[in-house]
Amino acid sequence: MYYHEIDPVLLQLGSFKLYWYGVMYLLAMWLVWWLARRQTRFALSGWEREEVDNLLLYSAVGALLGARLGLFLFYQPSILLTDPLSPLRIWEGGMSFHGGLIGGLLGAWLVGRHYHKGLFKITDFLVPLIPVGLFFIAIANFINGELWGRITAVPWAVIFQKADLEPRHPVQLYEAASLGLALFTYLWWQVIQVPPRRILTGSFLLGYGLLRVLNDLFRDADSVDGYLAWEWLTIGQLLSLPMIIAGSLILYFAYKKKEATSL
């Protein structure tokens, strides 16, 4: 059993404070950019470096706006009605992955349309990079001692000071290992294989959806604004169901048609 005592401040010089959370975001952005540049070297990628830089920029802005707006639309709609400007106060924290995914894809689509790229050519290029961000964000959540899991008696349980003195599942680490490391490894392996069009997109949607449903079973109710039903169904799981369905259908038709390279 581990007692969580990690200081969220990595470095302090006078009044200046460098937070682990900010460092994790910077590492994620740098690694995503580096990997995206690497993808342009693969045969038949169809992407130039300048195009990739613009793609990442628009995707990041869209993801940030979508994540903030999605938080209030999906989880706190009453606050959005009483305080419509609340999504703009980014410094207050709080993000929704599903909202960020929608916003990021919209931003990427705008760039792709400018460069005359098809929808799945855009998404197949982007989705292997998303788990990188998920990994670092999950690690940052663990360092901050937030979004903890259910009370448990497993040997690797963690006592989070911000919660209570009860041992809990370190679900943030579960997410880092599954939604981050495992999903990235599988998708990047597929990138190297140069799969048919849509395979990467379908694999990501299905993989994330299934892993999110599984991980949320270990989340605490307070971490996901309560359960919708049966003391285990969360909003995150419900929002992941369309991803599972869409991913399954995309994979079915992709393998049936087997268009040329996804990259």
C-alpha atoms as one frame of an Amber mdcrd trajectory, in Angstrom:
protein
   0.000   0.000   0.000   1.296   3.455  -0.921   0.546   6.794   0.745   0.362
   9.512  -1.901   2.677  12.363  -0.899   3.856  13.734  -4.242   4.239  17.510
  -4.352   2.511  18.867  -7.489   5.224  21.552  -7.667   8.355  20.218  -9.354
  10.482  23.314  -8.861  10.072  26.629  -7.046  12.341  29.655  -7.466  11.017
  32.521  -5.434   7.449  33.177  -6.534   7.919  31.097  -9.688   6.487  27.577
  -9.522   6.978  24.849 -12.102   4.202  22.274 -11.816   4.464  18.622 -12.768
   1.177  19.021 -14.656   2.666  21.629 -16.988   5.805  19.550 -17.513   3.702
  16.512 -18.459   1.791  18.565 -21.036   5.010  19.920 -22.527   6.505  16.441
 -22.767   3.331  15.155 -24.423   3.285  17.951 -26.996   6.972  17.527 -27.834
   6.692  13.738 -28.227   3.533  14.001 -30.334   5.253  16.514 -32.614   8.375
  14.300 -32.884   6.360  11.171 -33.666   4.258  13.022 -36.228   7.443  14.124
 -37.972   8.623  10.503 -37.899   5.399   9.369 -39.573   6.091  11.584 -42.580
   9.129   9.391 -43.321   7.045   6.281 -43.845   6.469   5.260 -47.433   3.302
   6.632 -48.996   2.498   8.783 -45.960   1.287  11.581 -48.225   2.100  14.231
 -45.608   4.697  16.989 -45.734   6.287  18.360 -42.584   4.753  21.812 -43.013
   1.331  20.228 -43.403   1.865  18.167 -40.267   2.846  21.218 -38.220  -0.372
  22.993 -39.210  -2.379  19.821 -38.641  -1.073  19.488 -35.087  -1.610  23.167
 -34.316  -5.240  23.231 -35.434  -5.895  19.868 -33.802  -4.449  21.057 -30.490
  -6.503  24.257 -30.463  -9.657  22.357 -31.435  -8.985  19.704 -28.799  -8.486
  22.306 -26.061 -11.692  24.166 -26.911 -13.643  20.948 -27.395 -12.389  19.465
 -24.122 -13.489  22.505 -22.152 -16.860  22.795 -23.876 -17.433  19.043 -23.659
 -16.840  19.110 -19.900 -19.855  21.363 -19.432 -22.032  19.887 -22.177 -21.572
  16.282 -21.065 -20.937  16.583 -17.334 -22.103  19.989 -16.072 -24.779  21.371
 -18.426 -26.485  23.317 -15.626 -23.333  25.415 -15.086 -23.145  26.184 -18.810
 -26.712  27.531 -18.714 -26.066  29.809 -15.746 -22.492  30.779 -16.707 -21.979
  30.492 -20.501 -18.427  31.882 -20.286 -17.217  29.197 -17.887 -15.580  27.047
 -20.646 -13.284  29.973 -21.477 -11.738  29.982 -17.987  -9.201  27.296 -18.853
  -7.077  28.073 -15.782  -9.833  26.657 -13.569  -9.088  23.164 -14.931 -11.347
  20.368 -16.073 -11.412  18.617 -19.458 -13.535  16.062 -21.293 -11.698  13.585
 -23.518 -14.703  12.982 -25.767 -15.216  16.723 -26.244 -11.516  17.132 -26.952
 -11.608  14.331 -29.509 -14.489  15.953 -31.385 -12.870  19.393 -31.265  -9.485
  18.064 -32.328 -10.967  16.212 -35.285 -12.866  19.318 -36.391  -9.654  21.349
 -36.282  -7.806  18.635 -38.198 -10.586  18.457 -40.782 -10.246  22.186 -41.506
  -6.538  21.743 -42.213  -7.093  18.555 -44.175  -9.667  20.205 -46.397  -7.161
  22.975 -47.187  -4.583  20.384 -48.242  -7.176  18.244 -50.036  -6.805  15.290
 -47.649  -9.658  12.836 -47.120 -11.207  12.360 -43.683  -9.679   8.945 -43.007
  -6.292  10.018 -44.328  -6.371  12.679 -41.608  -7.657  10.467 -38.809  -5.371
   7.540 -39.677  -2.417   9.898 -39.322  -3.570  11.437 -36.041  -4.996   8.607
 -33.934  -1.666   6.823 -33.220  -0.533  10.065 -31.543  -3.507  10.484 -29.192
  -2.470   7.778 -26.665   0.771   9.702 -26.075  -1.231  12.591 -24.656  -3.456
  10.222 -22.699  -0.395   8.635 -21.068   1.144  11.881 -19.830  -2.191  13.332
 -18.711  -2.936  10.202 -16.684   0.497  10.410 -15.045  -0.151  14.089 -14.267
  -3.494  13.169 -12.694  -1.745  10.633 -10.466   0.918  13.125  -9.412  -1.814
  15.626  -8.538  -3.704  12.956  -6.590  -6.941  13.510  -8.521  -9.459  11.320
 -10.338  -8.779   8.415  -8.005 -10.395   4.986  -8.049 -12.748   2.970  -5.871
 -11.899   1.784  -2.378 -10.056  -1.538  -2.563  -7.898  -3.972  -0.605  -5.446
  -4.834  -3.407  -1.757  -4.719  -2.347  -0.973  -1.866  -4.758  -3.755   0.385
  -3.410  -2.970   4.070  -2.863  -4.181   6.401  -0.117  -4.854   9.803  -1.682
  -4.719  12.763   0.697  -7.266  14.702  -1.351  -9.790  11.866  -1.015  -9.710
  10.286   2.447  -7.659   7.730   4.361  -9.137   4.785   2.463  -6.932   2.696
   0.108  -8.067   3.148  -3.484  -7.344   1.834  -6.954  -4.670   3.998  -8.664
  -6.902   4.133 -11.723  -4.785   6.927 -13.187  -1.937   4.430 -13.569  -4.310
   1.855 -15.051  -5.257   4.425 -17.681  -1.638   5.383 -18.326  -0.768   1.715
 -18.917  -3.806   0.788 -21.024  -5.160   3.903 -22.773  -1.666   5.310 -23.070
   1.138   2.787 -23.354  -0.705  -0.329 -24.574  -2.928   1.454 -27.095  -0.013
   3.473 -28.454   2.165   0.361 -28.824  -0.517  -1.455 -30.783  -1.342   1.490
 -33.055   2.307   2.317 -33.735   2.946  -1.315 -34.605   0.135  -1.007 -37.123
   1.653   2.195 -38.502   4.874   0.304 -39.228   2.876  -2.425 -41.023   1.267
   0.236 -43.292  -2.305  -1.057 -42.934  -5.225  -0.472 -45.324  -7.118   2.798
 -45.096  -9.355   3.221 -42.004  -7.738   0.403 -39.987  -5.921   2.770 -37.649
  -8.999   4.917 -37.101 -11.227   1.930 -36.421  -8.656   0.312 -34.136  -8.302
   3.466 -32.062 -12.042   4.039 -31.668 -12.719   0.428 -30.716  -9.646   0.116
 -28.504 -10.202   3.342 -26.605 -13.899   2.668 -26.173 -13.394  -0.808 -24.719
 -10.501   0.235 -22.473 -12.383   3.298 -21.207 -15.397   1.175 -20.278 -13.096
  -1.208 -18.422 -11.112   1.481 -16.617 -14.215   3.330 -15.457 -15.283   0.213
 -13.572 -12.449   1.028 -11.147 -13.158   4.759 -10.908 -14.731   6.314  -7.861
 -18.188   7.822  -8.356 -16.978  11.248  -7.232 -14.300  11.158  -9.935 -16.849
  10.980 -12.728 -19.735  13.003 -11.282 -21.607  10.001  -9.995 -22.989   6.861
 -11.584 -25.811   6.918 -14.087 -27.118   3.471 -13.115 -26.314   0.191 -11.333
 -23.578   1.844  -9.251 -21.027   1.401 -12.052 -22.296   3.004 -15.298 -20.567
   6.343 -15.894 -21.018   9.158 -18.378 -17.584   8.334 -19.789 -18.653   4.758
 -20.482 -21.863   5.922 -22.141 -19.952   8.347 -24.370 -17.556   5.532 -25.294
 -20.302   3.267 -26.636 -20.640   5.196 -29.940 -16.860   4.890 -30.318 -17.072
   1.103 -29.908 -19.876   0.853 -32.448 -18.231   3.220 -34.938 -14.841   1.534
 -34.564 -16.330  -1.909 -35.118 -18.175  -0.792 -38.256 -15.146   1.027 -39.658
 -12.941  -2.036 -39.141 -15.522  -4.327 -40.710 -15.806  -2.278 -43.888 -12.074
  -1.495 -43.969 -11.095  -5.163 -43.952 -13.869  -5.932 -46.397 -12.761  -3.289
 -48.877  -9.012  -3.179 -48.080  -8.173   0.132 -49.668  -4.543   1.024 -50.180
  -2.311   2.280 -47.389  -3.804   4.113 -44.427  -0.906   6.504 -44.122
